[in-house]
Amino acid sequence: MSVYAIVILILVLFYTFYMGFNDGSTAIATTVVSRAVTPKQAIITAAITKFILPIAVFFLGSTSVASNINDSLVYGEFFQNISPEQGFAFVLSGMIGAIIWGAIAFAFKIPNTISHTLLGGIIGSAIGAFGFNSIQWTEYVLLNVVAMVLLAPLVGFILGYLFLLITKKLVRHAPRRMNNILQAVQRVNLIILTGAFSANNSQKALGIVFLLGTVGLAEFNGETLPLWLVILVAGALTLGMLFGGFRVMNTVGKKIFKITPIHSVVAQLTTSLVSIVGTGLGISLGMGQVMTSSVVGVGAAERYKAVHWTTAGKITLGWCLTLPISMLAGFGVYKLVALIMGI
């Protein structure tokens, strides 16, 4: 493995830690706020799940999300006959661009979507390296990346809204012990939801690893991916979860809508459904987006005025800023790196 590849892998693991830190807190937020489990129990359960799922998915051979990041963002012809320095500058700049926007968003408490930060960084870097026409805009990017900024949360909102109305009708005559049942369901949902987050997020990291093989810096692909690398990615997600962002958890669980057990169950099920379908289709979803929009949908179905729409609006604005700014960052970093390296 080249020094170039090692540098990129370090950045990938750092970014994976950030995904676990941010999205991991989102995954457990409603379960903790509704008091189905304690924060400590939720974090430990989620951390174990986050470590196991990427490894399980690896053995099942499911890498559609990773493959799409590698194959469907940039036309393969632009990777032919490029030098190791060009390949390194391209992938490095995409990662640094994503990290820059992620750091700015974290420092200034700007809501962002981890998925689109990473994809935006790579797309911006590719535009800087190979030109605007190198991007597979009509074949993949416009629908599966750009449109997903709002389409995925819209689906989460609508399903959360409808599912709560249906659920309330089904349980309207339920006995008081229903709360105990809802708490038990949340504990199971916590594992399913965390697993869905982990499966999608781990493949985003592995998509960058596949890119290393595509640009000639390593020999990684879907068939030759070593187990130790999957374990490192799973470990980075788990560590991020353990260090978790309680600020994110508080926003999702309290500042949008006051969550009760039935709201938590519906939001979890909605998010799990969208996440599993998205991963199966090979789409890099903004997992926090789906969870947050599901909570908003559930809140709107319960009582429209009870939703803190100002907070929801700020979150949506942050999502809309993420892709263009991270693209700009990736583009700018590539131009600077190329200048320094004399490419």
N, C-alpha and C positions, 0 to 999 in steps of 0.2 A: 504493500500500500504506500502511495506517495505521501510526501509531507503535505502537499496540497490537500489530499483527501483527508488526512488527519485533522488539519485545521478546520475543514468544513464539518467534519463529524463532531468536533468539539462545539461548534456553533449550533449544529442540529440538536445536540443533547441539551444545550443551554436553552434553546427555544422550546424544546419539549418539556423541560422543567417549568417554563413559563406557562405552557398550555395546561399542565397539571395544576399549577398554582391558581390560575384564573378559572378555567372551566370546571376544575374539580370542585371548587367552592360553589359554583353555580349548581352543579349536579346534586349536592346534598342540602342546598339552602332550604327548600320547602319542608323537607323531612325534619330538619332541626328546629325551624321556626314553629312548626305545628306540634313540636314536643313528642313526636313519635319515638325518637331516640335522642340521646344526649349528643352534644357536639363531638365528644371524644369517641363514642361508639360509632357515629356516622363517619368520622374521619378514618378510623381504623378499618371499618368495613369497606369503605370506598377505596382506601389505599390497597388493600389486599386484592380487591376486584380489578383495580387498574393495573396491577402487576400481572395478574393471571391472564386477563383477556387478550392482550396483544400476542402473548405466546400461544394461546389457544388458536387465535385467528391465523397465526403463522403456520401452525401444523395443519389447519384446515385448508391452507393454500389460497385464502381469500385476500387478494391484494388489489382489488379494482380501484380503490381510491388512490393508492400509491401509483399504480400504473397510469392512471389518467393524468396525474401531476407530471409524470415523466413523459408521457406520449402525446397528450392532448392540449398542452398549452402552447408549445412552440413546434413548428414544422421540423421534422427530423432532418431534413436536407440541410438546415443551417448548422447542424452539429457535425456534418461531414468535413473531415480534413482540417478541423480547427486544432490549434496547438494546445498543449496542456496549460499554458499561461492564459490563453483566451478562455478555455473552459473553466479554469479556476476563477478568473476575474468575473465571469458571468454568474456562477453559483454563489461565490463569496458576496458579490454586490447585492444579489437578491436576498440573502440571509441578513446582511447588515442593514439593508433598507427596511426589512421587516422588524428587526430588533430596534432600530431607531424609532419607528413609529410606535412600537409597543412600549418603549421606555417613556416616550413623550406622553402617550395616553395614560400610562400608569402614574407618572409624576403629577400630571395636571387633572387626574381623575376624570379623564375623557372616556366614555364607554367605547369599546372597540370590539371587533370580532377577530379572534385569533386566526381563524381560517383565512379570511380575506386579507389580513395583514401579511401573511406568508405568501399567498398567491399573488397579491399585488406587488410585493417586493420582487418576486421572480419574473412576473410579466414586465415590470418596469425595467429591470435589468436586461431582459431579453430585447426590449425595444432599443435600449441604449447600445447593446452589443450587435444586434442583427437587423434592426430597423422595425418600423411599425408593421410591415407586411409579414414579419416572421411569426406573428401570433395567429393562432387558429381561431380568429374571432367568430366567424359564422359557423364553423364546424363544432365548436365546443364552448369557447370562452364567454360569448355574449349570454347564452342561456344558462350554462352551468356555473358560471362565476359571477358575472355582472348582475344578471337578473336575480340570482339567489340572494343578493344583499337584502332585497325586500320580499321576494317570493317565499323563501323558507319561513321567515317570521310571520308572513301573512297566513300561510297554511297553519302554522302553530296557533295563531290567534283564532282563526275560524274553527279549527278542531277543538281547541280548548273551550271556546264559547259553546259550541254545540254539545260537546261531551258533558259539560257541567249541567246543561238543561236536561239532557237525557238521564244522567245519573240522579239528579234530584227527584225526578219523577219516579224513578225505580225504587228509591229508598225513602220516599216521603212518609210511608207508614211503617218504617223499620223501627224496631225496639231500641231502647237507649243503649243496649250493648253494641249497637252498630259502631260506636266510636272505637271500641276495642278492636273490632274487625278492621276498621279503617287504619288503625295504627299498625296492625299486623301486615296489611296490604302494603303500607308505605315502606315497611322494612324490606319486603320482597322487592318492591319497586326500586328501592335504593340500589340494590345490587344490579337489577336490570338496567337502570338508567346510567349508573356509573360505568357499567360494561359497554353500553352503547356509546357513551362519550369516549371511552378509552379506545374502542375499536376504530372509531373515525379519526381521532387525534393521532394515534400511533401511526396510522397509515400516511398521514400528512408528513410526518418525519421520515418515514421510509420512502416516500416519494422523492424527497431530496436526495436520499441515499441512492435511489435508482438513477437519478440525474448524474451522480458522480460516475456511474458506469457508462451512461450515454455520452458524456463529454470526454471519456477516456481517462479519467483520473483513478478509477478503481474497476473491479470486475464484478460489481454488484448488479444483480437483476432479480426478478421474481424467482428464478430457478436456483441461483447460486447464493442467495442471501444467507449469511451465517447466523446460526441461532444466537451466538453471543451478542451480536449486534441488536437483535430483537430484544434480548434481555436488558441491554443497556437502555434502549428506548423505553421499555416498560419500567425500568428502575427510575429513569428521569421523570416520567409521569407520576410515579408513586411518590417520589421525594417532593415534587411540586404540590401534590395533594396534602402531604403531611405538613408542609410549611404554610399551607392554604391561606387564601386571602379572605379574612372574615369581613373585610369591607365589601367585597363582592357579595358574599352570603347575606349580609344585612340589607343590601340594596334590593336583591331579588326577592328575599323573603319578607321584607317589611315595608320598604319605601315605595313599592308599586301598589301593593294591595295587602290588606291584613289577611294572612293565610290561616285557614282552619284545616283540620284533617281532610275533609271532603275535597277542598280546593287543591290540597297538596297531591292527593291521589290522582285527581283528574289531570293536573298539570304534568305530573310524572308520566302517566300513561300516554298522554299526548306527545310529550317530548320523546319518549322511548320509541313510539310508533314512527314518528317522522325521522328520527335518527337512524333506526334500523333500516327503514326503506331507503333513505338517502345513501347510507353506506353500501347497501346491496346494489344500488344503481351506480356506485362509484363516484358520488358527489361529495366534495369536501365541504361539509356543512359548517356554518357558524353555530356550534353547539350551544353556546351561551345565548345566541339570538333566539333559537327555537325554544329554549326553556323560558326565557324572559317573556317572549311573546305569548307563550302558553299561559303564563301567570296573568298577563294582561287580559287575555281572552276569557279566562275563568273569572277574573274580577269583574269584567264588563257584564258577563252573564249573571253574576250574583247581584251586583248593584252598580250601575254605570257611574254614578257620582262618587262611589267609594274608591275608584281607581285614581291614583295620583298621575293625572295625564301630563302634567308638566315634566315629571320625572321620566315618564315613558317617552315623551317627545324628545328630551335631551338624549336619551339612550338611542333612539332612532336616528337622530342627527349624527351622533357619534359613529353609528354603523355606516351611514352614507358617506362620511368623510374618510373612513378607513381605506377603502380600495384606491381611490384616486391619490390620496396622500402617500400611501405605501408604494404605489407605482412610481410616483414622482421621486420618492426617496431611493428606490431601487435604481431608477434611471440616473439620478444624480451621483449616487455612489459609484455606479459603473464608470461613468465618465471620469470621475476622479481617480479611481483605481487604474483604469486604462492609461490615463495620463502618467501616473506614477510608474507603472510597469512598462511604459513605452510601447503599448500595443497599437 
